[in-house]
Amino acid sequence: MTRLDYITSLLSEYNSVCDVGTDHGFVPIKAVKDYNISKAYALDINEGPLDNAKKNIIDEGLDDKIECILSDGLKDFCYHADAIVIAGMGGILIKTILKESLSKAKEAKALILCPNKEEPLLREFLVNNGFIIASEHILFDRGHYYEIIKAIPGDMEYNDLDILYGPFLRKEKSKEFIDKWNIKLSQLLKAYDKCNNLDKKNDILNKINAIKEIL
Ligand SMILES: C[S@@+](CC[C@H](N)C(=O)[O-])C[C@H]1O[C@@H](n2cnc3c(N)ncnc32)[C@H](O)[C@@H]1O
């Protein structure tokens, strides 16, 4: 299953969805077409991508069910959505979007988040700001490993390993998880061999040992 197909499949239990950074509009279109979502909102900060989404939505005849909104994050989103999707951006940007509209984010039943990097920073933000990581999945799509995080309002206990590797991912140890961290491990081993600075070498060695422990 592709990243966007998987993300959209998580929406089946909701009635309304808001996709932040929609670009092509794939998620809201598929959510309405295949998962019976009755109302979807396609948000983007840039007019170009939003025009793309609008065109695709009209081509599918779904403009009565999907509303396009020009918005920086959730700032100009004035409706309710059961689920908020933010995918295809770095974890720091996703964190900023959530931080700037925290009360709106908490009104949703679930956040479906798919950072393309900086996953630990996003997880740390979520658990320190009143969210539970309710489920996680890792998949390989078009040459990249993606972690998909479903967060819901609430409080959870966590430790450093949960933040770094994901509370569910690190326990499930799926093939994709093992492959991702083996690749990271071999990169670090090469960096360790090449490095001449003692402090940096120690830092790399700590990372190597941490990964070996989780694998
Ligand atoms: C790489 S695309 C990802 C598209 C789609 N969500 C996906 O996962 O394939 C990132 C999109 O996010 C939009 N974007 C970036 N920053 C944003 C922000 N602060 N608020 C809303 N959209 C943003 C960009 O304009 C772009 O269309």
PDBQT file of the ligand as one rigid body, heavy atoms in Angstrom, charges set to zero:
ROOT
HETATM    1  C1  LIG A 301       5.193  17.890  -0.280  1.00  0.00    +0.000 C 
HETATM    2  S1  LIG A 301       3.573  18.498  -0.291  1.00  0.00    +0.000 S 
HETATM    3  C2  LIG A 301       2.711  17.179   0.508  1.00  0.00    +0.000 C 
HETATM    4  C3  LIG A 301       1.387  16.956  -0.134  1.00  0.00    +0.000 C 
HETATM    5  C4  LIG A 301       0.547  15.852   0.504  1.00  0.00    +0.000 C 
HETATM    6  N1  LIG A 301       0.093  16.235   1.822  1.00  0.00    +0.000 N 
HETATM    7  C5  LIG A 301       1.305  14.566   0.555  1.00  0.00    +0.000 C 
HETATM    8  O1  LIG A 301       1.550  14.070   1.657  1.00  0.00    +0.000 OA
HETATM    9  O2  LIG A 301       1.654  14.041  -0.509  1.00  0.00    +0.000 OA
HETATM   10  C6  LIG A 301       3.558  19.740   0.940  1.00  0.00    +0.000 C 
HETATM   11  C7  LIG A 301       2.405  20.705   0.772  1.00  0.00    +0.000 C 
HETATM   12  O3  LIG A 301       2.260  21.412   1.982  1.00  0.00    +0.000 OA
HETATM   13  C8  LIG A 301       2.007  22.773   1.692  1.00  0.00    +0.000 C 
HETATM   14  N2  LIG A 301       2.398  23.531   2.887  1.00  0.00    +0.000 N 
HETATM   15  C9  LIG A 301       3.641  23.827   3.335  1.00  0.00    +0.000 A 
HETATM   16  N3  LIG A 301       3.577  24.547   4.460  1.00  0.00    +0.000 NA
HETATM   17  C10 LIG A 301       2.259  24.693   4.761  1.00  0.00    +0.000 A 
HETATM   18  C11 LIG A 301       1.552  25.345   5.801  1.00  0.00    +0.000 A 
HETATM   19  N4  LIG A 301       2.173  26.000   6.783  1.00  0.00    +0.000 N 
HETATM   20  N5  LIG A 301       0.212  25.303   5.773  1.00  0.00    +0.000 NA
HETATM   21  C12 LIG A 301      -0.459  24.661   4.791  1.00  0.00    +0.000 A 
HETATM   22  N6  LIG A 301       0.156  24.037   3.771  1.00  0.00    +0.000 NA
HETATM   23  C13 LIG A 301       1.508  24.044   3.762  1.00  0.00    +0.000 A 
HETATM   24  C14 LIG A 301       2.816  23.035   0.445  1.00  0.00    +0.000 C 
HETATM   25  O4  LIG A 301       2.336  24.144  -0.274  1.00  0.00    +0.000 OA
HETATM   26  C15 LIG A 301       2.644  21.725  -0.320  1.00  0.00    +0.000 C 
HETATM   27  O5  LIG A 301       1.538  21.749  -1.179  1.00  0.00    +0.000 OA
ENDROOT
TORSDOF 0
